[in-house]
Amino acid sequence: MGDLVETITRGNVVEVKVILASVALALAVYQLVLIAVGYGKVRPPFLASRAASFAHRAVGDVIAVLLVVVAIACISYFEVEDDHAAHVAAAVALLAVLALKILVVRRWHRLSALLPYLGLGVFVLLALTWATSAGDILASR
Amino acid sequence: MTRQVVGSLIAAAVIVIVTIVVVTARLGTTSTAELELREDALKERTELQEERLDQQREQREKRQEQREGRDSGGPG
């Protein structure tokens, strides 16, 4: 798997991972804006809450795919080291909360009152995961 | 409604493009091919320098030997 990741990225695994994680974080910030419109907290004249909620769901699917791809690249190419314990912990928690959020959206509708908290949790954990890896790399360049 | 959704998705696409451009610019030219080229050039330069130093050392030694030969072969 590590070889496949290296071949696909043409040897630039770290760079591709940083770019994909940064795109996921940027989209996550946009998600906050969309869901604020979706819940009616913000009411711009050019975007109805239903349209914002629909776009939020679509962009969320893209972010989920991006995160899974980055996680696979990370696990298969890099070894788990003590130096990156915070990154690993944040990433594992992120995937767990994201999985729970997807389950609540698709199956466990009774728990839908938890969605705002789960969404905020996903955002905070994503920011933490990014900051402890991609953010470090970008800061050092 | 459809137009608003499409607009929101286009905005998302713009965010993706801008992020890729900004992060790539920040990372700089660090493609593996580029790094290998740089490494090769550095290695070549180092080898050339070492070769030149070796030649200088050999010439110095040769001159020293010639000088010593002249000194020992003289009268007295």
Backbone of each chain as ProteinMPNN parsed JSONL, in Angstrom:
{"seq_chain_A": "MGDLVETITRGNVVEVKVILASVALALAVYQLVLIAVGYGKVRPPFLASRAASFAHRAVGDVIAVLLVVVAIACISYFEVEDDHAAHVAAAVALLAVLALKILVVRRWHRLSALLPYLGLGVFVLLALTWATSAGDILASR", "coords_chain_A": {"N_chain_A": [[0.833, -1.219, 0.0], [1.933, 1.227, 0.809], [3.798, 1.581, -1.22], [2.102, 1.961, -3.387], [0.857, 4.368, -2.692], [3.092, 6.022, -2.781], [3.736, 5.83, -5.473], [1.447, 6.903, -6.734], [1.542, 9.521, -5.805], [3.868, 10.3, -6.891], [6.173, 10.215, -5.363], [5.912, 12.405, -3.743], [4.641, 12.317, -1.151], [4.253, 13.574, 1.362], [3.805, 16.261, 0.628], [1.478, 16.084, -0.956], [-0.284, 15.09, 0.919], [-0.343, 17.208, 2.751], [-1.531, 19.187, 1.158], [-4.068, 18.04, 0.572], [-5.129, 17.772, 3.171], [-5.211, 20.429, 3.915], [-7.049, 21.436, 2.087], [-9.299, 20.069, 2.97], [-9.596, 21.253, 5.498], [-10.069, 23.944, 4.796], [-12.471, 23.651, 3.429], [-13.978, 22.782, 5.559], [-14.207, 25.068, 7.121], [-15.788, 26.558, 5.424], [-18.016, 24.942, 5.561], [-18.974, 25.541, 8.113], [-19.958, 28.082, 7.689], [-21.952, 27.52, 5.804], [-23.701, 25.86, 7.29], [-24.475, 27.569, 9.271], [-26.079, 29.273, 7.836], [-27.89, 27.359, 7.019], [-29.144, 26.618, 9.45], [-30.412, 28.922, 9.933], [-29.185, 30.923, 11.382], [-27.709, 32.839, 10.187], [-28.82, 34.993, 7.642], [-28.437, 35.393, 4.584], [-29.399, 37.279, 1.658], [-29.06, 36.028, -0.749], [-28.939, 33.284, -0.469], [-30.836, 30.556, 0.371], [-31.971, 28.74, 3.3], [-32.468, 26.028, 2.905], [-31.117, 25.4, 0.537], [-28.529, 25.925, 1.389], [-28.226, 23.95, 3.355], [-28.362, 21.659, 1.77], [-26.082, 21.987, 0.157], [-24.222, 21.898, 2.181], [-24.374, 19.211, 2.976], [-23.445, 17.964, 0.618], [-20.83, 19.009, 0.335], [-19.818, 18.072, 2.71], [-19.73, 15.313, 2.232], [-17.64, 15.25, 0.384], [-15.516, 16.144, 1.984], [-15.39, 14.035, 3.827], [-14.533, 11.919, 2.174], [-12.032, 12.946, 1.398], [-10.726, 12.999, 3.891], [-10.614, 10.285, 4.536], [-8.967, 9.352, 2.475], [-6.587, 10.776, 3.051], [-6.061, 9.71, 5.571], [-5.612, 6.999, 4.951], [-3.321, 7.251, 3.34], [-1.603, 8.27, 5.241], [-1.478, 6.271, 7.252], [-0.541, 4.064, 5.813], [1.885, 4.896, 4.747], [3.451, 6.314, 6.605], [5.111, 5.671, 9.728], [3.756, 4.989, 12.976], [4.694, 7.196, 15.403], [6.084, 8.166, 18.602], [6.547, 10.88, 18.736], [4.509, 12.022, 17.343], [2.178, 11.735, 18.762], [0.035, 13.375, 19.58], [-1.043, 14.133, 17.135], [-1.846, 11.646, 16.081], [-3.734, 10.849, 18.029], [-5.643, 12.913, 17.795], [-6.414, 12.524, 15.141], [-7.515, 9.933, 15.155], [-9.659, 10.334, 16.898], [-11.048, 12.215, 15.399], [-11.851, 10.719, 13.1], [-13.515, 8.898, 14.353], [-15.562, 10.532, 15.487], [-16.511, 11.674, 13.153], [-17.491, 9.409, 11.817], [-19.547, 8.737, 13.582], [-21.153, 10.978, 13.268], [-21.946, 10.725, 10.6], [-23.428, 8.383, 10.815], [-25.519, 9.274, 12.464], [-26.692, 11.163, 10.776], [-27.526, 9.552, 8.632], [-28.764, 7.218, 9.68], [-29.421, 7.09, 12.563], [-31.695, 8.922, 13.294], [-33.006, 9.844, 15.537], [-31.123, 10.914, 17.161], [-30.544, 13.352, 16.131], [-30.473, 15.844, 17.291], [-28.002, 16.081, 18.319], [-26.357, 16.767, 16.264], [-25.294, 19.471, 15.706], [-23.318, 19.669, 17.73], [-21.721, 17.468, 17.181], [-20.828, 18.199, 14.667], [-19.379, 20.53, 15.267], [-17.457, 19.322, 16.851], [-16.171, 17.685, 14.952], [-15.063, 19.714, 13.376], [-13.294, 21.035, 15.182], [-11.559, 18.912, 15.869], [-10.543, 18.309, 13.364], [-9.167, 20.667, 12.794], [-7.255, 20.52, 14.796], [-5.917, 18.139, 14.135], [-4.873, 18.87, 11.658], [-3.246, 21.044, 12.414], [-1.271, 19.799, 13.952], [0.215, 18.458, 12.113], [0.17, 19.056, 9.103], [0.096, 21.832, 9.457], [2.385, 22.282, 10.989], [4.336, 21.513, 9.147], [3.933, 23.376, 7.084], [4.523, 25.707, 8.461], [7.196, 25.408, 8.906], [8.377, 25.754, 6.445]], "CA_chain_A": [[0.0, 0.0, 0.0], [2.859, 2.365, 0.876], [4.367, 1.755, -2.559], [1.04, 2.508, -4.25], [0.716, 5.783, -2.316], [4.281, 6.717, -3.27], [3.651, 5.886, -6.929], [0.382, 7.839, -7.124], [1.96, 10.903, -5.491], [5.172, 10.458, -7.539], [7.201, 10.424, -4.339], [5.648, 13.617, -2.947], [3.549, 11.913, -0.254], [4.03, 14.604, 2.393], [3.236, 17.456, 0.006], [0.09, 15.793, -1.361], [-1.052, 14.962, 2.164], [-0.523, 18.567, 3.292], [-2.491, 19.901, 0.304], [-5.404, 17.46, 0.757], [-5.594, 18.104, 4.523], [-5.511, 21.873, 3.929], [-8.31, 21.598, 1.353], [-10.359, 19.59, 3.878], [-9.797, 22.262, 6.555], [-10.688, 25.127, 4.181], [-13.881, 23.303, 3.18], [-14.649, 22.678, 6.861], [-14.557, 26.445, 7.507], [-16.938, 26.881, 4.568], [-19.14, 24.176, 6.108], [-19.528, 26.285, 9.252], [-20.757, 29.177, 7.121], [-23.151, 26.934, 5.174], [-24.663, 25.34, 8.271], [-25.027, 28.74, 9.973], [-27.19, 29.699, 6.971], [-28.854, 26.256, 7.054], [-29.913, 26.686, 10.697], [-31.084, 30.227, 10.01], [-28.461, 31.855, 12.257], [-27.347, 33.93, 9.276], [-29.81, 34.966, 6.556], [-28.061, 36.212, 3.427], [-30.526, 37.309, 0.711], [-28.762, 35.245, -1.96], [-28.859, 31.841, -0.184], [-31.891, 30.053, 1.264], [-31.429, 27.779, 4.265], [-32.551, 24.663, 2.353], [-30.014, 25.264, -0.425], [-27.285, 25.875, 2.174], [-28.155, 22.627, 3.994], [-28.071, 20.677, 0.713], [-24.669, 22.166, -0.198], [-23.467, 21.439, 3.36], [-24.327, 17.747, 2.9], [-22.598, 17.583, -0.522], [-19.433, 19.341, 0.662], [-19.454, 17.153, 3.791], [-19.346, 14.033, 1.614], [-16.307, 15.434, -0.213], [-14.552, 16.212, 3.092], [-15.253, 12.68, 4.378], [-13.684, 11.153, 1.249], [-10.672, 13.499, 1.511], [-10.134, 12.581, 5.17], [-10.312, 8.851, 4.463], [-7.794, 9.216, 1.603], [-5.416, 11.256, 3.803], [-5.796, 8.744, 6.648], [-5.005, 5.795, 4.355], [-1.959, 7.621, 2.949], [-0.836, 8.474, 6.47], [-1.262, 4.992, 7.949], [0.224, 3.119, 4.996], [3.207, 5.396, 4.359], [4.24, 6.752, 7.768], [5.0, 4.827, 10.918], [3.245, 5.698, 14.157], [5.821, 7.524, 16.289], [5.706, 8.856, 19.842], [6.619, 12.325, 18.504], [3.268, 12.479, 16.737], [1.073, 11.159, 19.547], [-1.107, 14.303, 19.557], [-1.623, 14.045, 15.791], [-2.521, 10.344, 15.965], [-4.922, 10.87, 18.899], [-6.638, 13.819, 17.199], [-6.906, 11.93, 13.891], [-8.386, 8.804, 15.497], [-10.9, 10.919, 17.441], [-11.738, 12.858, 14.267], [-12.524, 9.7, 12.284], [-14.589, 8.308, 15.167], [-16.672, 11.491, 15.58], [-17.055, 11.809, 11.795], [-18.283, 8.201, 11.562], [-20.765, 8.862, 14.399], [-21.989, 12.024, 12.657], [-22.536, 10.157, 9.387], [-24.464, 7.439, 11.264], [-26.673, 10.046, 12.956], [-27.34, 11.793, 9.616], [-28.124, 8.568, 7.718], [-29.54, 6.146, 10.308], [-29.946, 7.349, 13.904], [-32.31, 10.256, 13.22], [-33.455, 10.271, 16.872], [-30.033, 11.656, 17.814], [-30.167, 14.483, 15.262], [-30.233, 17.044, 18.107], [-26.562, 16.126, 18.615], [-25.593, 17.095, 15.049], [-24.45, 20.677, 15.802], [-22.16, 19.398, 18.581], [-20.843, 16.548, 16.444], [-20.217, 18.999, 13.592], [-18.338, 21.369, 15.887], [-16.394, 18.391, 17.267], [-15.42, 17.322, 13.74], [-14.268, 20.877, 12.954], [-12.193, 21.266, 16.139], [-10.593, 17.811, 15.749], [-9.877, 18.449, 12.067], [-8.202, 21.768, 12.939], [-6.169, 20.018, 15.656], [-5.156, 17.157, 13.35], [-4.141, 19.64, 10.636], [-2.218, 21.883, 13.057], [-0.178, 18.98, 14.464], [0.966, 17.819, 11.033], [0.316, 19.947, 7.949], [0.403, 23.182, 9.944], [3.808, 22.26, 11.375], [5.159, 21.446, 7.925], [3.815, 24.66, 6.376], [5.203, 26.729, 9.262], [8.654, 25.229, 8.828], [8.877, 26.03, 5.084]], "C_chain_A": [[0.864, 1.265, 0.0], [3.463, 2.662, -0.478], [3.359, 2.398, -3.503], [0.876, 4.009, -3.98], [1.886, 6.589, -2.876], [4.242, 6.87, -4.795], [2.622, 6.928, -7.373], [0.83, 9.288, -6.909], [3.313, 11.239, -6.126], [6.254, 10.843, -6.526], [6.957, 11.627, -3.446], [4.506, 13.369, -1.954], [3.216, 13.023, 0.748], [3.318, 15.817, 1.786], [1.766, 17.242, -0.365], [-0.812, 15.709, -0.131], [-1.343, 16.345, 2.766], [-1.587, 19.323, 2.487], [-3.913, 19.368, 0.549], [-5.977, 17.817, 2.134], [-5.979, 19.586, 4.598], [-6.817, 22.159, 3.193], [-9.481, 21.178, 2.249], [-10.652, 20.636, 4.952], [-10.496, 23.511, 5.988], [-12.176, 24.863, 3.919], [-14.658, 23.206, 4.492], [-15.056, 24.065, 7.372], [-15.793, 26.889, 6.708], [-18.198, 26.164, 5.064], [-19.807, 24.9, 7.277], [-20.429, 27.419, 8.763], [-22.074, 28.627, 6.562], [-24.177, 26.493, 6.217], [-25.242, 26.475, 9.12], [-26.206, 29.294, 9.169], [-28.3, 28.642, 7.027], [-29.743, 26.284, 8.286], [-30.603, 28.035, 10.891], [-30.423, 31.214, 10.954], [-28.022, 33.084, 11.464], [-28.32, 33.843, 8.105], [-29.389, 35.872, 5.408], [-29.186, 36.178, 2.378], [-30.328, 36.399, -0.507], [-28.742, 33.742, -1.724], [-29.922, 31.427, 0.826], [-31.327, 28.965, 2.166], [-31.454, 26.356, 3.713], [-31.403, 24.397, 1.381], [-28.685, 25.134, 0.322], [-27.115, 24.503, 2.83], [-27.788, 21.546, 2.977], [-26.59, 20.751, 0.328], [-23.775, 21.666, 0.945], [-23.294, 19.92, 3.321], [-23.358, 17.295, 1.792], [-21.121, 17.833, -0.215], [-18.929, 18.416, 1.781], [-19.025, 15.798, 3.254], [-17.94, 14.115, 1.028], [-15.242, 15.434, 0.889], [-14.317, 14.808, 3.669], [-14.336, 11.831, 3.498], [-12.229, 11.621, 1.366], [-9.984, 12.987, 2.778], [-9.768, 11.102, 5.154], [-9.06, 8.627, 3.602], [-6.524, 9.635, 2.351], [-5.05, 10.257, 4.897], [-5.125, 7.484, 6.094], [-3.556, 6.074, 3.972], [-1.059, 7.701, 4.18], [-0.477, 7.13, 7.117], [-0.342, 4.078, 7.143], [1.65, 3.597, 4.722], [4.083, 5.741, 5.561], [4.052, 5.786, 8.92], [4.443, 5.662, 12.061], [4.403, 5.924, 15.123], [5.31, 8.278, 17.51], [5.665, 10.368, 19.654], [5.279, 12.872, 18.023], [2.037, 11.948, 17.468], [-0.167, 12.051, 19.493], [-1.827, 14.221, 18.218], [-2.435, 12.756, 15.637], [-3.812, 10.339, 16.785], [-6.027, 11.73, 18.293], [-7.258, 13.194, 15.95], [-7.867, 10.767, 14.167], [-9.733, 9.323, 16.021], [-11.716, 11.555, 16.32], [-12.521, 11.824, 13.451], [-13.693, 9.066, 13.047], [-15.806, 9.239, 15.215], [-17.332, 11.661, 14.212], [-17.955, 10.613, 11.456], [-19.617, 8.267, 12.319], [-21.723, 9.875, 13.762], [-22.701, 11.478, 11.399], [-23.667, 9.184, 9.757], [-25.717, 8.179, 11.727], [-27.439, 10.655, 11.779], [-28.119, 10.748, 8.81], [-29.054, 7.559, 8.405], [-30.229, 6.558, 11.622], [-30.554, 8.756, 13.978], [-32.766, 10.78, 14.59], [-32.397, 11.128, 17.581], [-29.668, 12.939, 17.06], [-29.976, 15.794, 16.04], [-28.745, 17.205, 18.425], [-25.733, 16.657, 17.437], [-24.748, 18.372, 15.149], [-23.183, 20.438, 16.628], [-21.167, 18.469, 17.867], [-20.11, 17.31, 15.337], [-19.103, 19.878, 14.132], [-17.145, 20.515, 16.322], [-15.52, 18.0, 16.084], [-14.514, 18.491, 13.332], [-13.056, 21.081, 13.868], [-11.122, 20.176, 15.988], [-9.842, 17.883, 14.424], [-8.808, 19.546, 12.141], [-6.988, 21.307, 13.749], [-5.277, 19.035, 14.882], [-4.295, 17.864, 12.314], [-2.971, 20.386, 11.279], [-1.029, 21.056, 13.52], [0.592, 18.253, 13.37], [1.207, 18.811, 9.888], [0.704, 21.362, 8.377], [1.87, 23.311, 10.322], [4.702, 22.323, 10.143], [5.128, 22.79, 7.195], [4.555, 25.762, 7.145], [6.715, 26.639, 9.124], [9.218, 25.533, 7.448], [9.053, 27.518, 4.857]], "O_chain_A": [[0.577, 2.235, -0.702], [3.629, 3.821, -0.858], [3.705, 3.26, -4.311], [0.771, 4.811, -4.907], [1.702, 7.697, -3.38], [4.654, 7.895, -5.338], [2.884, 7.731, -8.269], [0.537, 10.167, -7.72], [3.843, 12.332, -5.922], [7.12, 11.674, -6.795], [7.705, 11.855, -2.495], [3.529, 14.116, -1.92], [2.051, 13.364, 0.953], [2.355, 16.333, 2.354], [0.921, 18.103, -0.122], [-1.946, 16.188, -0.138], [-2.453, 16.609, 3.228], [-2.435, 20.01, 3.056], [-4.85, 20.15, 0.712], [-7.162, 18.127, 2.256], [-6.951, 19.949, 5.261], [-7.599, 23.012, 3.613], [-10.518, 21.841, 2.285], [-11.812, 20.882, 5.282], [-11.398, 24.064, 6.618], [-13.024, 25.724, 4.15], [-15.85, 23.508, 4.536], [-16.115, 24.223, 7.98], [-16.712, 27.507, 7.246], [-19.3, 26.707, 4.997], [-21.03, 24.883, 7.42], [-21.493, 27.686, 9.323], [-23.15, 29.173, 6.803], [-25.375, 26.722, 6.053], [-26.359, 26.366, 9.628], [-27.206, 29.729, 9.741], [-29.485, 28.972, 7.076], [-30.941, 26.014, 8.202], [-31.29, 28.257, 11.888], [-31.02, 32.234, 11.298], [-27.97, 34.2, 11.982], [-28.616, 32.749, 7.624], [-29.906, 36.98, 5.261], [-29.853, 35.155, 2.228], [-31.282, 36.047, -1.2], [-28.548, 32.982, -2.673], [-29.921, 31.874, 1.973], [-30.321, 28.339, 1.834], [-30.564, 25.561, 4.015], [-30.795, 23.326, 1.391], [-27.825, 24.34, -0.058], [-26.014, 23.955, 2.864], [-27.012, 20.638, 3.273], [-25.924, 19.725, 0.189], [-22.714, 21.088, 0.71], [-22.211, 19.403, 3.596], [-22.561, 16.378, 1.987], [-20.27, 16.981, -0.472], [-17.762, 18.026, 1.794], [-18.073, 15.198, 3.754], [-17.147, 13.181, 1.153], [-14.194, 14.804, 0.746], [-13.181, 14.439, 3.964], [-13.47, 11.115, 4.001], [-11.309, 10.805, 1.426], [-8.818, 12.594, 2.75], [-8.734, 10.709, 5.693], [-8.199, 7.818, 3.948], [-5.51, 8.94, 2.295], [-3.872, 9.985, 5.125], [-4.184, 6.963, 6.693], [-2.668, 5.261, 4.232], [0.09, 7.259, 4.16], [0.675, 6.888, 7.478], [0.523, 3.403, 7.701], [2.536, 2.775, 4.487], [5.291, 5.502, 5.552], [2.999, 5.167, 9.077], [4.63, 6.877, 12.112], [5.018, 4.972, 15.602], [4.267, 8.931, 17.474], [4.881, 11.065, 20.299], [4.95, 14.034, 18.263], [0.986, 11.738, 16.863], [-1.287, 11.555, 19.376], [-3.056, 14.238, 18.16], [-3.558, 12.77, 15.134], [-4.855, 9.887, 16.31], [-7.194, 11.339, 18.276], [-8.462, 13.309, 15.719], [-8.895, 10.629, 13.505], [-10.795, 8.827, 15.646], [-12.942, 11.441, 16.3], [-13.697, 12.022, 13.148], [-14.726, 8.741, 12.462], [-16.938, 8.801, 15.012], [-18.553, 11.779, 14.115], [-19.034, 10.776, 10.886], [-20.668, 7.908, 11.788], [-22.935, 9.663, 13.721], [-23.883, 11.736, 11.172], [-24.716, 9.157, 9.113], [-26.837, 7.768, 11.424], [-28.67, 10.668, 11.772], [-29.233, 11.013, 8.358], [-30.019, 7.093, 7.798], [-31.44, 6.401, 11.78], [-30.013, 9.652, 14.627], [-32.899, 11.988, 14.79], [-32.703, 11.938, 18.456], [-28.623, 13.539, 17.311], [-29.391, 16.745, 15.521], [-28.28, 18.296, 18.754], [-24.55, 16.96, 17.593], [-23.594, 18.367, 14.721], [-22.109, 20.931, 16.285], [-19.952, 18.655, 17.937], [-18.922, 17.091, 15.102], [-18.026, 19.969, 13.544], [-15.989, 20.917, 16.185], [-14.293, 17.98, 16.185], [-13.349, 18.291, 12.987], [-11.936, 21.274, 13.394], [-9.927, 20.472, 15.979], [-8.656, 17.56, 14.357], [-7.7, 19.386, 11.63], [-5.849, 21.653, 13.435], [-4.051, 19.093, 14.965], [-3.134, 17.509, 12.112], [-1.853, 20.369, 10.764], [0.103, 21.538, 13.492], [1.526, 17.507, 13.666], [2.31, 19.335, 9.729], [1.535, 22.007, 7.739], [2.517, 24.314, 10.02], [5.679, 23.07, 10.094], [6.161, 23.284, 6.743], [5.149, 26.65, 6.533], [7.425, 27.641, 9.211], [10.438, 25.569, 7.291], [9.464, 27.933, 3.773]]}, "seq_chain_B": "MTRQVVGSLIAAAVIVIVTIVVVTARLGTTSTAELELREDALKERTELQEERLDQQREQREKRQEQREGRDSGGPG", "coords_chain_B": {"N_chain_B": [[-33.693, 27.627, -6.15], [-32.085, 25.427, -7.113], [-30.201, 26.906, -8.506], [-29.0, 28.293, -6.431], [-27.857, 26.22, -4.95], [-26.027, 25.226, -6.822], [-24.437, 27.51, -7.077], [-23.37, 27.615, -4.465], [-21.85, 25.297, -4.495], [-20.053, 25.906, -6.505], [-18.701, 27.96, -5.25], [-17.473, 26.434, -3.276], [-15.757, 24.932, -4.897], [-14.09, 26.969, -5.807], [-12.869, 27.676, -3.403], [-11.425, 25.33, -2.946], [-9.607, 25.395, -5.117], [-8.203, 27.803, -4.64], [-7.051, 27.185, -2.161], [-5.362, 25.036, -2.87], [-3.566, 26.364, -4.603], [-2.426, 28.306, -2.89], [-1.276, 26.719, -0.822], [0.477, 25.105, -2.286], [2.198, 27.046, -3.3], [3.325, 27.881, -0.938], [4.617, 25.562, -0.105], [6.532, 25.357, -2.063], [8.941, 24.593, -4.708], [9.297, 21.469, -4.51], [9.323, 19.05, -5.68], [10.02, 15.581, -6.15], [11.585, 14.939, -8.363], [12.771, 17.389, -8.933], [14.253, 17.787, -6.588], [16.035, 15.631, -6.771], [17.472, 16.356, -9.042], [18.72, 18.661, -8.066], [20.275, 17.528, -6.043], [21.961, 15.876, -7.57], [23.373, 17.803, -9.042], [24.728, 19.094, -6.998], [26.313, 17.016, -6.037], [27.902, 16.549, -8.265], [29.303, 18.953, -8.398], [30.732, 18.861, -6.008], [32.327, 16.628, -6.465], [33.874, 17.551, -8.611], [35.294, 19.612, -7.348], [36.765, 18.133, -5.468], [38.315, 16.633, -7.21], [39.843, 18.627, -8.412], [41.256, 19.548, -6.189], [42.742, 17.249, -5.592], [44.344, 17.118, -7.884], [45.834, 19.472, -7.566], [47.206, 18.842, -5.222], [48.739, 16.668, -6.062], [50.366, 17.909, -7.996], [51.749, 19.657, -6.348], [53.151, 17.875, -4.746], [54.699, 16.643, -6.678], [56.315, 18.772, -7.523], [57.66, 19.278, -5.172], [59.099, 16.914, -4.885], [60.759, 17.11, -7.127], [62.228, 19.363, -6.422], [63.533, 18.452, -4.131], [65.066, 16.404, -5.264], [66.766, 17.887, -6.897], [68.146, 19.346, -4.949], [69.512, 17.299, -3.47], [71.16, 16.199, -5.429], [73.122, 18.023, -6.001], [76.408, 19.825, -5.982], [78.899, 18.882, -3.51]], "CA_chain_B": [[-33.056, 26.669, -5.222], [-31.0, 24.735, -7.824], [-29.156, 27.885, -8.816], [-28.299, 28.597, -5.17], [-27.016, 25.06, -4.609], [-24.901, 25.226, -7.776], [-23.57, 28.626, -6.673], [-22.651, 27.221, -3.247], [-20.848, 24.287, -4.857], [-18.996, 26.617, -7.252], [-17.908, 28.648, -4.213], [-16.629, 25.397, -2.662], [-14.699, 24.61, -5.861], [-13.147, 28.099, -5.79], [-12.102, 27.53, -2.151], [-10.476, 24.223, -3.158], [-8.545, 25.843, -6.035], [-7.38, 28.814, -3.953], [-6.248, 26.492, -1.135], [-4.287, 24.279, -3.536], [-2.572, 27.324, -5.11], [-1.716, 28.934, -1.754], [-0.446, 25.727, -0.111], [1.557, 24.7, -3.19], [3.16, 28.151, -3.329], [4.003, 27.87, 0.366], [5.51, 24.397, -0.06], [7.623, 25.608, -2.989], [9.269, 23.541, -5.673], [9.955, 20.391, -3.766], [9.003, 17.763, -6.282], [11.133, 14.645, -6.0], [12.456, 15.066, -9.532], [13.538, 18.63, -8.758], [15.214, 17.554, -5.502], [17.073, 14.733, -7.273], [18.319, 17.163, -9.93], [19.543, 19.529, -7.212], [21.248, 16.666, -5.367], [22.941, 15.458, -8.57], [24.219, 18.954, -9.367], [25.587, 19.328, -5.83], [27.274, 15.922, -5.991], [28.834, 16.778, -9.362], [30.153, 20.085, -8.023], [31.631, 18.39, -4.949], [33.32, 15.741, -7.09], [34.794, 18.394, -9.38], [36.156, 20.302, -6.38], [37.694, 17.143, -4.918], [39.245, 16.285, -8.279], [40.757, 19.753, -8.557], [42.128, 19.546, -5.009], [43.674, 16.126, -5.769], [45.324, 17.502, -8.909], [46.732, 20.468, -6.971], [48.062, 18.146, -4.258], [49.707, 15.872, -6.824], [51.33, 18.825, -8.595], [52.588, 20.175, -5.263], [54.058, 16.789, -4.345], [55.681, 16.444, -7.76], [57.256, 19.892, -7.469], [58.472, 19.075, -3.959], [60.055, 15.834, -5.183], [61.752, 17.633, -8.064], [63.09, 20.287, -5.681], [64.384, 17.643, -3.258], [66.004, 15.71, -6.144], [67.773, 18.864, -7.31], [68.954, 19.686, -3.766], [70.399, 16.199, -3.092], [72.082, 15.881, -6.536], [73.995, 19.164, -6.214], [77.805, 19.634, -5.571], [79.192, 18.834, -2.077]], "C_chain_B": [[-31.856, 25.985, -5.897], [-29.847, 25.687, -8.085], [-28.331, 28.205, -7.564], [-27.369, 27.452, -4.751], [-25.791, 25.029, -5.515], [-23.915, 26.334, -7.412], [-22.739, 28.274, -5.447], [-21.546, 26.21, -3.583], [-19.707, 24.915, -5.664], [-18.086, 27.363, -6.264], [-16.97, 27.65, -3.531], [-15.466, 25.043, -3.582], [-13.635, 25.714, -5.885], [-12.263, 28.014, -4.534], [-11.033, 26.444, -2.31], [-9.301, 24.705, -4.013], [-7.606, 26.833, -5.332], [-6.478, 28.145, -2.909], [-5.085, 25.738, -1.77], [-3.181, 25.231, -3.994], [-1.738, 27.889, -3.956], [-0.769, 27.935, -1.081], [0.724, 25.279, -0.993], [2.63, 25.784, -3.246], [3.979, 28.166, -2.036], [5.006, 26.705, 0.444], [6.716, 24.59, -0.974], [7.876, 24.443, -3.912], [10.015, 22.449, -4.949], [9.613, 19.04, -4.374], [10.24, 16.868, -6.214], [12.123, 14.775, -7.15], [13.368, 16.28, -9.378], [14.623, 18.444, -7.691], [16.364, 16.66, -5.977], [18.039, 15.481, -8.18], [19.273, 18.022, -9.114], [20.645, 18.719, -6.536], [22.358, 16.248, -6.32], [23.913, 16.585, -8.873], [25.213, 19.211, -8.241], [26.692, 18.272, -5.769], [28.363, 16.136, -7.059], [29.829, 17.879, -8.999], [31.185, 19.65, -6.97], [32.729, 17.511, -5.536], [34.355, 16.538, -7.865], [35.803, 19.088, -8.468], [37.207, 19.35, -5.824], [38.763, 16.773, -5.93], [40.306, 17.377, -8.425], [41.753, 19.797, -7.39], [43.178, 18.439, -5.116], [44.773, 16.492, -6.753], [46.34, 18.482, -8.332], [47.718, 19.803, -6.021], [49.148, 17.357, -4.986], [50.786, 16.761, -7.417], [52.304, 19.34, -7.545], [53.619, 19.12, -4.861], [55.144, 16.573, -5.395], [56.76, 17.525, -7.718], [58.219, 19.727, -6.294], [59.54, 18.013, -4.219], [61.163, 16.33, -6.086], [62.755, 18.516, -7.328], [64.07, 19.496, -4.809], [65.461, 16.909, -4.061], [67.133, 16.635, -6.549], [68.727, 19.165, -6.154], [69.944, 18.577, -3.431], [71.429, 15.885, -4.168], [73.104, 16.987, -6.774], [75.428, 18.885, -5.739], [77.955, 19.611, -4.04], [78.671, 17.581, -1.562]], "O_chain_B": [[-30.756, 25.958, -5.344], [-28.679, 25.338, -7.914], [-27.113, 28.367, -7.639], [-26.259, 27.674, -4.27], [-24.667, 24.832, -5.053], [-22.702, 26.124, -7.434], [-21.551, 28.59, -5.385], [-20.45, 26.265, -3.024], [-18.55, 24.518, -5.532], [-16.866, 27.392, -6.425], [-15.818, 27.971, -3.242], [-14.335, 24.872, -3.129], [-12.439, 25.435, -5.971], [-11.057, 28.253, -4.601], [-9.893, 26.608, -1.874], [-8.142, 24.458, -3.679], [-6.384, 26.719, -5.418], [-5.301, 28.483, -2.783], [-3.959, 25.791, -1.276], [-1.999, 24.948, -3.801], [-0.511, 27.943, -4.03], [0.387, 28.254, -0.802], [1.837, 25.096, -0.5], [3.824, 25.484, -3.241], [5.18, 28.434, -2.053], [6.099, 26.85, 0.991], [7.794, 24.059, -0.706], [7.15, 23.449, -3.913], [11.235, 22.51, -4.798], [9.61, 18.018, -3.688], [11.37, 17.357, -6.221], [13.337, 14.729, -6.949], [14.567, 16.216, -9.65], [15.76, 18.882, -7.864], [17.522, 16.896, -5.634], [19.252, 15.286, -8.114], [20.465, 18.11, -9.411], [21.795, 19.153, -6.46], [23.535, 16.253, -5.96], [25.122, 16.368, -8.953], [26.384, 19.506, -8.484], [27.85, 18.582, -5.489], [29.553, 15.94, -6.812], [31.028, 17.762, -9.252], [32.355, 20.025, -7.038], [33.898, 17.621, -5.168], [35.551, 16.256, -7.798], [36.996, 19.149, -8.766], [38.383, 19.698, -5.718], [39.937, 16.616, -5.596], [41.499, 17.096, -8.543], [42.941, 20.051, -7.586], [44.346, 18.644, -4.783], [45.954, 16.23, -6.522], [47.543, 18.356, -8.564], [48.903, 20.137, -6.001], [50.314, 17.369, -4.593], [51.972, 16.432, -7.362], [53.505, 19.452, -7.789], [54.796, 19.422, -4.662], [56.315, 16.356, -5.082], [57.95, 17.243, -7.856], [59.416, 19.994, -6.402], [60.703, 18.165, -3.845], [62.339, 16.036, -5.873], [63.961, 18.441, -7.564], [65.26, 19.806, -4.746], [66.607, 16.795, -3.626], [68.301, 16.247, -6.552], [69.942, 19.232, -6.336], [71.104, 18.866, -3.136], [72.488, 15.346, -3.847], [73.898, 16.87, -7.707], [75.673, 17.831, -5.152], [77.186, 20.279, -3.349], [78.795, 17.305, -0.369]]}, "name": "protein", "num_of_chains": 2, "seq": "MGDLVETITRGNVVEVKVILASVALALAVYQLVLIAVGYGKVRPPFLASRAASFAHRAVGDVIAVLLVVVAIACISYFEVEDDHAAHVAAAVALLAVLALKILVVRRWHRLSALLPYLGLGVFVLLALTWATSAGDILASRMTRQVVGSLIAAAVIVIVTIVVVTARLGTTSTAELELREDALKERTELQEERLDQQREQREKRQEQREGRDSGGPG"}
